[in-house]
Amino acid sequence: MSAGMVSQFKEATQSARATLRPWGELLEPTALRLPSNLSAATTRLAQNLTHFRSNYALIALIVLFLSLLYHPFSIIVFLIVFAAWLVLYFSRDQPLEVFGFAVPDRVVMVVLALVTVVALVLTHVWLNVIVSGVIGVVLIGLHAVFRGTEGLVMDDQESPYGALLSDDADPSGNYTIM
């Protein structure tokens, strides 16, 4: 491997680590508690899904990979698609641009998820994809509901509530549409 390739690989892995939240923050055992009501549960779900989006995507991909252990051809297809995830989602620090238009991270994630599912279904492991998808959604959903959001620092761009929680909102509670 040339020195240029090594430095590009190091740069990509550092950038990939930057998009993930610290695993200690995600797995903090003291932050796990029952929500007080349904409203609190849905608020936690929305905030945690937004805040830990990259971590949850990686967890879902790991669950999917583990379901393919006895399907070598499907693992090869998965690894090719996973390389696309690394390049297009995890290792970018700038928005993806297609034909001069910035593509939001959520759109990139949804498109990559669809490509992953379609590619694996075409290798005839659709049952594995469905079962691992259900397991991933249940694991992520349970974590997102039970993980308290106290202490999470969310910037305006990742807030699921947009301007309602931004510092630009009128402190009197009057919100206007601009």
Backbone as JSON, one array per atom type, in Angstrom:
{
  "sequence": "MSAGMVSQFKEATQSARATLRPWGELLEPTALRLPSNLSAATTRLAQNLTHFRSNYALIALIVLFLSLLYHPFSIIVFLIVFAAWLVLYFSRDQPLEVFGFAVPDRVVMVVLALVTVVALVLTHVWLNVIVSGVIGVVLIGLHAVFRGTEGLVMDDQESPYGALLSDDADPSGNYTIM",
  "N": [[0.84, -1.18, 0.0], [0.49, 2.22, -0.78], [1.84, 5.28, 0.61], [0.1, 7.39, 0.31], [-2.4, 6.15, 0.06], [-2.64, 5.03, 2.58], [-2.74, 7.32, 4.21], [-5.14, 8.43, 3.25], [-6.94, 6.43, 4.04], [-6.64, 6.59, 6.84], [-7.63, 9.18, 7.22], [-10.28, 8.86, 6.36], [-11.23, 7.01, 8.28], [-10.97, 8.51, 10.63], [-12.79, 10.54, 10.07], [-15.09, 9.01, 9.92], [-15.31, 8.17, 12.55], [-15.89, 10.62, 13.66], [-18.54, 11.15, 12.95], [-19.98, 9.4, 14.45], [-21.49, 9.15, 17.64], [-20.02, 9.2, 20.93], [-19.47, 5.91, 22.15], [-19.63, 5.35, 24.82], [-21.37, 7.32, 25.73], [-23.72, 6.54, 24.41], [-24.16, 4.0, 25.53], [-24.43, 4.45, 28.25], [-25.14, 3.26, 31.37], [-26.49, 4.45, 33.53], [-28.21, 6.21, 32.38], [-30.4, 4.88, 31.52], [-33.8, 4.46, 31.95], [-37.26, 4.08, 32.85], [-39.68, 5.73, 30.83], [-41.82, 8.44, 31.87], [-44.38, 8.74, 30.83], [-46.45, 8.23, 27.85], [-46.03, 10.39, 26.15], [-43.51, 11.33, 26.97], [-42.03, 9.1, 26.25], [-42.28, 9.08, 23.42], [-41.05, 11.5, 22.85], [-38.43, 11.02, 23.78], [-37.8, 8.92, 22.03], [-37.8, 10.24, 19.5], [-35.78, 12.2, 19.93], [-33.5, 10.65, 20.66], [-33.24, 8.96, 18.41], [-32.53, 10.84, 16.53], [-30.21, 12.01, 17.64], [-28.4, 9.84, 18.03], [-28.19, 8.77, 15.49], [-26.2, 7.85, 13.56], [-24.83, 5.93, 15.09], [-26.92, 4.12, 15.62], [-27.5, 3.3, 13.01], [-25.15, 1.93, 12.41], [-25.3, -0.12, 14.31], [-27.59, -1.5, 13.38], [-26.57, -2.38, 10.92], [-24.57, -4.11, 11.82], [-26.09, -6.09, 13.12], [-27.44, -7.06, 10.89], [-25.24, -8.03, 9.39], [-24.37, -10.11, 11.1], [-26.47, -11.87, 10.79], [-25.93, -12.98, 8.38], [-23.86, -14.76, 8.47], [-23.67, -17.47, 7.68], [-23.89, -17.42, 4.97], [-21.96, -17.08, 2.49], [-21.79, -15.78, -0.11], [-23.67, -13.76, 0.15], [-22.51, -12.32, 2.2], [-20.3, -11.26, 0.89], [-21.59, -9.56, -0.95], [-22.83, -7.9, 0.93], [-20.55, -6.73, 2.13], [-19.56, -5.21, 0.01], [-21.66, -3.38, -0.32], [-21.53, -2.28, 2.22], [-19.11, -0.95, 2.04], [-19.91, 1.16, 0.43], [-21.6, 2.41, 2.29], [-19.64, 3.25, 4.11], [-18.17, 5.11, 2.58], [-20.15, 6.92, 1.59], [-21.76, 7.62, 3.77], [-20.75, 7.25, 6.54], [-18.1, 8.3, 6.53], [-18.08, 10.92, 5.71], [-17.62, 14.42, 6.15], [-18.74, 16.6, 5.14], [-21.75, 17.74, 3.51], [-23.26, 15.49, 1.14], [-23.05, 16.01, -2.31], [-25.01, 16.04, -5.2], [-25.21, 16.53, -8.53], [-24.84, 19.25, -8.01], [-26.61, 19.76, -5.94], [-27.19, 19.7, -2.47], [-27.46, 16.8, -0.57], [-29.41, 15.69, 2.04], [-28.31, 14.05, 5.1], [-30.11, 12.16, 6.13], [-31.57, 11.35, 3.89], [-29.56, 10.16, 2.39], [-28.99, 8.04, 4.12], [-31.44, 6.59, 4.08], [-31.63, 5.87, 1.35], [-29.29, 4.31, 1.08], [-29.96, 2.27, 2.89], [-32.16, 1.11, 1.58], [-30.89, 0.21, -0.78], [-29.15, -1.65, 0.37], [-30.96, -3.56, 1.44], [-32.34, -4.39, -0.92], [-30.19, -5.41, -2.46], [-29.38, -7.56, -0.86], [-31.72, -9.08, -0.69], [-31.88, -9.9, -3.31], [-29.91, -11.81, -3.3], [-31.11, -13.95, -2.26], [-31.58, -14.11, 0.53], [-33.74, -13.16, 1.91], [-35.35, -13.75, 4.15], [-33.51, -13.7, 6.25], [-32.82, -10.99, 6.1], [-35.26, -9.76, 6.76], [-35.75, -10.79, 9.38], [-33.41, -9.92, 10.76], [-33.74, -7.21, 10.37], [-36.08, -6.7, 11.85], [-35.17, -7.43, 14.42], [-33.11, -5.51, 14.72], [-34.62, -3.09, 14.61], [-36.25, -3.41, 16.88], [-34.3, -3.58, 18.97], [-33.03, -1.04, 18.69], [-35.24, 0.68, 18.94], [-36.16, 0.08, 21.56], [-33.9, 0.87, 23.04], [-33.82, 3.6, 22.37], [-36.2, 4.54, 23.51], [-35.91, 3.94, 26.25], [-33.55, 5.2, 26.97], [-32.61, 7.98, 28.67], [-32.89, 11.49, 27.91], [-31.71, 13.55, 29.18], [-29.0, 15.68, 29.56], [-28.06, 15.28, 26.98], [-26.57, 16.95, 24.37], [-27.94, 18.7, 21.94], [-27.71, 20.1, 18.82], [-29.25, 22.73, 16.84], [-29.55, 21.81, 14.23], [-29.88, 19.08, 14.42], [-32.11, 18.76, 15.89], [-35.24, 17.23, 16.33], [-37.41, 18.8, 16.43], [-37.03, 21.15, 15.18], [-37.22, 24.65, 14.76], [-38.64, 25.11, 17.08], [-37.2, 24.43, 19.34], [-34.99, 25.96, 19.13], [-32.54, 28.56, 19.82], [-33.35, 30.89, 18.68], [-36.01, 31.15, 18.93], [-38.88, 32.95, 20.05], [-38.83, 34.05, 23.36], [-41.19, 34.52, 24.73], [-42.95, 32.7, 23.89], [-44.33, 33.07, 21.59], [-44.58, 32.15, 18.36], [-43.59, 32.72, 15.09], [-44.22, 32.47, 11.6], [-41.87, 32.68, 9.15]],
  "CA": [[0.0, 0.0, 0.0], [1.28, 3.44, -0.84], [1.66, 6.19, 1.75], [-1.09, 8.19, 0.03], [-3.58, 5.35, 0.37], [-2.69, 4.89, 4.04], [-3.22, 8.58, 4.78], [-6.56, 8.57, 2.9], [-7.67, 5.5, 4.89], [-6.65, 7.17, 8.18], [-8.52, 10.33, 7.17], [-11.65, 8.35, 6.28], [-11.63, 6.41, 9.56], [-11.14, 9.6, 11.59], [-14.04, 11.2, 9.72], [-16.17, 8.09, 10.29], [-15.45, 8.24, 14.0], [-16.46, 11.91, 14.01], [-20.0, 11.16, 12.77], [-20.56, 8.57, 15.5], [-21.46, 9.67, 19.01], [-19.2, 8.3, 21.76], [-20.19, 4.71, 22.55], [-19.9, 5.47, 26.26], [-22.58, 8.14, 25.86], [-24.84, 5.73, 23.96], [-24.34, 2.85, 26.4], [-24.39, 4.88, 29.66], [-26.19, 2.51, 32.07], [-27.28, 5.29, 34.44], [-29.17, 6.99, 31.6], [-31.54, 4.02, 31.18], [-34.9, 4.47, 32.9], [-38.6, 4.06, 32.25], [-40.27, 7.05, 30.6], [-42.94, 8.67, 32.79], [-45.65, 8.57, 30.12], [-46.31, 8.0, 26.41], [-45.46, 11.6, 25.55], [-42.07, 11.32, 27.26], [-41.44, 8.01, 25.46], [-42.16, 9.5, 22.02], [-40.03, 12.56, 22.8], [-37.13, 10.33, 23.87], [-37.59, 8.18, 20.78], [-37.43, 11.19, 18.45], [-34.49, 12.84, 20.22], [-32.41, 9.67, 20.6], [-33.05, 8.53, 17.02], [-31.82, 11.91, 15.84], [-28.89, 12.22, 18.24], [-27.54, 8.67, 17.84], [-28.53, 8.24, 14.16], [-25.09, 7.08, 12.97], [-24.59, 4.75, 15.93], [-28.01, 3.18, 15.39], [-27.32, 2.73, 11.67], [-24.07, 0.95, 12.5], [-25.83, -1.27, 15.06], [-28.46, -2.24, 12.47], [-25.71, -3.07, 9.95], [-23.9, -5.22, 12.51], [-27.09, -7.15, 13.3], [-27.64, -7.64, 9.56], [-24.05, -8.81, 9.06], [-24.36, -11.34, 11.89], [-27.47, -12.79, 10.26], [-25.44, -13.51, 7.1], [-22.62, -15.51, 8.69], [-23.65, -18.76, 6.98], [-24.18, -17.17, 3.56], [-20.75, -16.39, 2.04], [-22.02, -14.87, -1.23], [-24.39, -12.61, 0.69], [-21.55, -11.52, 2.97], [-19.51, -10.5, -0.09], [-22.47, -8.47, -1.41], [-22.97, -6.98, 2.05], [-19.31, -5.96, 2.3], [-19.51, -4.21, -1.07], [-22.63, -2.33, 0.03], [-21.01, -1.63, 3.41], [-18.09, 0.01, 1.57], [-20.67, 2.35, 0.02], [-22.0, 3.08, 3.53], [-18.47, 3.94, 4.67], [-17.81, 6.26, 1.75], [-21.23, 7.88, 1.38], [-22.47, 8.03, 4.97], [-19.99, 7.35, 7.77], [-16.81, 8.99, 6.46], [-18.19, 12.28, 5.17], [-17.81, 15.51, 7.1], [-19.45, 17.61, 4.36], [-22.94, 17.15, 2.87], [-23.09, 14.88, -0.17], [-23.62, 16.83, -3.38], [-25.33, 15.33, -6.43], [-25.58, 17.51, -9.55], [-24.84, 20.58, -7.42], [-27.58, 19.86, -4.86], [-26.8, 19.03, -1.23], [-28.38, 15.74, -0.19], [-29.38, 15.54, 3.51], [-27.82, 12.76, 5.61], [-31.22, 11.22, 6.29], [-31.88, 10.82, 2.57], [-28.46, 9.24, 2.06], [-29.16, 6.84, 4.94], [-32.6, 5.83, 3.59], [-31.28, 5.28, 0.05], [-28.34, 3.22, 1.33], [-30.69, 1.17, 3.52], [-32.92, 0.44, 0.53], [-29.94, -0.5, -1.64], [-28.68, -2.8, 1.13], [-32.05, -4.55, 1.51], [-32.57, -4.93, -2.26], [-29.03, -6.22, -2.85], [-29.38, -8.81, -0.1], [-32.89, -9.87, -1.1], [-31.53, -10.51, -4.59], [-29.04, -12.97, -3.05], [-32.0, -14.97, -1.7], [-31.55, -14.2, 1.99], [-34.77, -12.21, 2.32], [-35.8, -14.05, 5.5], [-32.47, -13.16, 7.13], [-32.94, -9.53, 6.07], [-36.46, -9.39, 7.52], [-35.56, -11.1, 10.8], [-32.41, -9.02, 11.33], [-34.35, -5.88, 10.39], [-36.99, -6.64, 13.0], [-34.33, -7.43, 15.62], [-32.47, -4.2, 14.8], [-35.62, -2.07, 14.95], [-36.65, -3.61, 18.27], [-33.18, -3.17, 19.83], [-32.83, 0.4, 18.6], [-36.43, 1.32, 19.49], [-36.14, -0.06, 23.01], [-32.85, 1.74, 23.58], [-34.19, 5.01, 22.19], [-37.27, 4.88, 24.44], [-35.46, 3.84, 27.64], [-32.39, 6.05, 27.24], [-33.01, 9.35, 29.0], [-32.28, 12.5, 27.05], [-31.07, 14.57, 30.0], [-27.57, 15.76, 29.34], [-27.7, 15.22, 25.56], [-26.42, 18.26, 23.76], [-28.42, 18.61, 20.57], [-27.7, 21.38, 18.13], [-30.49, 23.02, 16.12], [-29.64, 21.05, 12.98], [-30.3, 17.71, 14.64], [-33.32, 18.73, 16.69], [-36.39, 16.75, 15.58], [-38.48, 19.78, 16.55], [-36.67, 22.32, 14.39], [-37.12, 25.96, 15.38], [-39.3, 25.16, 18.37], [-36.21, 24.31, 20.4], [-33.79, 26.75, 18.82], [-32.36, 29.77, 20.61], [-33.95, 32.01, 17.97], [-37.45, 31.2, 19.21], [-39.3, 34.04, 20.91], [-38.95, 33.52, 24.7], [-42.55, 34.68, 25.23], [-43.74, 31.57, 23.41], [-45.0, 33.43, 20.34], [-43.8, 31.68, 17.22], [-44.09, 33.27, 13.84], [-43.73, 31.83, 10.38], [-41.17, 33.68, 8.35]],
  "C": [[0.88, 1.24, 0.0], [0.96, 4.33, 0.36], [0.41, 7.05, 1.56], [-2.37, 7.45, 0.38], [-3.75, 5.19, 1.88], [-3.23, 6.16, 4.67], [-4.69, 8.82, 4.45], [-7.41, 7.65, 3.77], [-7.77, 6.04, 6.31], [-7.62, 8.34, 8.25], [-9.99, 9.88, 7.14], [-12.11, 7.75, 7.6], [-11.8, 7.46, 10.64], [-12.45, 10.32, 11.34], [-15.22, 10.32, 10.1], [-16.39, 8.12, 11.79], [-16.09, 9.55, 14.43], [-17.97, 11.93, 13.87], [-20.7, 10.32, 13.83], [-20.47, 9.3, 16.84], [-20.59, 8.72, 19.83], [-20.04, 7.11, 22.25], [-20.51, 4.73, 24.04], [-21.15, 6.29, 26.54], [-23.82, 7.33, 25.47], [-25.18, 4.63, 24.98], [-24.3, 3.18, 27.89], [-25.5, 4.19, 30.45], [-27.05, 3.37, 32.99], [-28.32, 6.13, 33.71], [-30.41, 6.18, 31.23], [-32.57, 4.06, 32.3], [-36.21, 4.48, 32.15], [-39.07, 5.49, 31.99], [-41.52, 7.2, 31.5], [-44.3, 8.48, 32.14], [-45.38, 8.39, 28.63], [-45.68, 9.2, 25.71], [-43.95, 11.66, 25.76], [-41.37, 10.25, 26.43], [-41.27, 8.43, 24.0], [-41.15, 10.62, 21.86], [-38.64, 11.96, 22.86], [-36.81, 9.62, 22.57], [-37.1, 9.13, 19.69], [-36.04, 11.79, 18.69], [-33.33, 11.86, 20.11], [-32.16, 9.17, 19.19], [-32.29, 9.58, 16.23], [-30.38, 12.02, 16.34], [-27.92, 11.08, 17.95], [-27.75, 8.02, 16.48], [-27.43, 7.37, 13.56], [-24.8, 5.82, 13.77], [-25.66, 3.69, 15.69], [-27.91, 2.54, 14.01], [-26.23, 1.66, 11.7], [-24.52, -0.3, 13.26], [-26.71, -2.13, 14.15], [-27.64, -3.0, 11.43], [-24.97, -4.25, 10.58], [-24.86, -6.39, 12.71], [-27.34, -7.85, 11.96], [-26.46, -8.51, 9.16], [-24.04, -10.14, 9.81], [-25.38, -12.35, 11.38], [-27.01, -13.47, 8.97], [-24.23, -14.43, 7.25], [-22.55, -16.83, 7.92], [-24.0, -18.64, 5.5], [-23.02, -16.38, 2.94], [-20.97, -15.42, 0.88], [-22.73, -13.6, -0.75], [-23.47, -11.72, 1.52], [-20.7, -10.68, 2.02], [-20.33, -9.32, -0.62], [-22.63, -7.43, -0.3], [-21.73, -6.11, 2.23], [-19.14, -4.9, 1.22], [-20.45, -3.05, -0.75], [-22.15, -1.57, 1.27], [-19.91, -0.63, 3.06], [-18.77, 1.29, 1.1], [-21.15, 3.12, 1.24], [-20.82, 3.87, 4.1], [-18.15, 5.21, 3.9], [-18.89, 7.33, 1.75], [-21.9, 8.36, 2.67], [-21.55, 8.25, 6.17], [-18.75, 8.22, 7.67], [-16.88, 10.39, 5.86], [-18.31, 13.29, 6.3], [-18.49, 16.7, 6.42], [-20.69, 16.96, 3.76], [-22.6, 16.59, 1.49], [-23.75, 15.78, -1.21], [-23.8, 15.98, -4.63], [-25.88, 16.37, -7.41], [-25.73, 18.91, -8.96], [-25.84, 20.78, -6.29], [-27.07, 19.1, -3.64], [-27.88, 18.02, -0.84], [-28.29, 15.56, 1.32], [-28.94, 14.14, 3.92], [-28.94, 11.74, 5.73], [-31.6, 10.59, 4.96], [-30.82, 9.82, 2.14], [-28.64, 7.93, 2.83], [-30.33, 5.98, 4.43], [-32.28, 5.15, 2.26], [-30.3, 4.12, 0.23], [-29.02, 2.02, 1.99], [-31.5, 0.4, 2.49], [-32.02, -0.36, -0.4], [-29.43, -1.76, -0.93], [-29.72, -3.91, 1.14], [-32.26, -5.19, 0.14], [-31.42, -5.84, -2.68], [-29.03, -7.56, -2.13], [-30.58, -9.69, -0.44], [-32.61, -10.57, -2.42], [-30.57, -11.69, -4.44], [-29.79, -14.07, -2.31], [-31.84, -15.19, -0.2], [-32.6, -13.25, 2.57], [-35.26, -12.49, 3.73], [-34.8, -13.53, 6.53], [-32.58, -11.64, 7.23], [-34.14, -9.09, 6.91], [-36.25, -9.62, 9.02], [-34.54, -10.15, 11.43], [-32.92, -7.58, 11.36], [-35.27, -5.7, 11.58], [-36.19, -6.58, 14.3], [-33.66, -6.07, 15.8], [-33.43, -3.1, 15.2], [-36.05, -2.19, 16.41], [-35.54, -3.15, 19.23], [-33.02, -1.65, 19.87], [-34.02, 1.14, 19.22], [-36.46, 1.25, 21.0], [-35.08, 0.85, 23.63], [-33.27, 3.2, 23.5], [-35.29, 5.44, 23.16], [-36.77, 4.89, 25.89], [-34.26, 4.71, 27.96], [-32.86, 7.48, 27.47], [-32.27, 10.36, 28.14], [-31.66, 13.64, 27.85], [-29.58, 14.54, 29.74], [-27.14, 15.63, 27.89], [-27.63, 16.64, 25.02], [-26.79, 18.13, 22.31], [-28.36, 19.99, 19.96], [-28.97, 21.51, 17.3], [-30.66, 22.16, 14.88], [-30.13, 19.63, 13.22], [-31.57, 17.63, 15.46], [-34.5, 18.24, 15.85], [-37.54, 17.76, 15.6], [-38.15, 21.1, 15.87], [-36.58, 23.58, 15.23], [-37.77, 26.04, 16.75], [-38.32, 25.12, 19.53], [-34.97, 25.15, 20.14], [-33.73, 27.99, 19.7], [-33.0, 30.98, 19.96], [-35.44, 32.14, 18.25], [-37.73, 32.33, 20.18], [-39.52, 33.5, 22.32], [-40.37, 33.64, 25.27], [-43.45, 33.54, 24.78], [-44.48, 31.88, 22.14], [-44.08, 33.03, 19.19], [-44.42, 32.23, 15.95], [-43.48, 32.51, 12.69], [-43.09, 32.9, 9.53], [-41.29, 33.39, 6.9]]
}
